Amino acid sequence: MIWHLIAAIFAGLGAAGLGQLLRLASGKRLPRWLVPVCAGLGMLGYQIHTEYRWFDHKRAQLPETAQVVQVEYDAMFWRPWTYLFPMATAFSVVDAQSLVAQEGDEGRRVEFLLYRFEKQVQDRVSHQAWLMNCATRETLPLEGESRRPRVEAMRRLSEQAPLYRAICRDDRAAP
């Protein structure tokens, strides 16, 4: 967090320096307020760049066995440019190393961990154990250390759902 503040300050100083150079190159015919405006635009530009690069930066830090299955984009009124270009604010990941497949009478069931990354002041990472029945495409969360299924939270996924394809259509989940 402190490094982003320092980087934003230096981006502002650099943009202010460019504004000053433009002013000097014009023989001081450009207005004096150009320098602080350039500083503000430099800091704002750095902040916007950092916010839009958050998802790519976090995805690059994931292991090769991790697969992104959902990305949430959002627009915020205090960031009006996000209405034109929505910003990634959260995403979910399945790690192939966490897949545990079991063959049963009802078909193949796969237990997995679903990680959720949220962009906030400090990034939040949470994880939840889930169980998916590949034959019926039903998935439900598992609670606690005993991994008790929460049947009331069961949901059915479509065949095109990225989560279903990552868990059941992938040969890495083979028992």
Buried (B, 14 or more C-beta within 10 A) or exposed (E): EEEEEEBBBEBBEBBBBBBBEEBEEEEEEBEEEBBEEBBEBBBBBBBBEBBBEBBEEBBEEBEEEBBBBBBBEEBEEEBEBBEEEBBBBBBBBBBBEBBEBEEEEEEBBBBBBBBBBBBEEEEEEEEEBBBBBBEEBBBBBBEEEEEEBEEEEBEEBEEEBBBBBBBBEBEEBEE
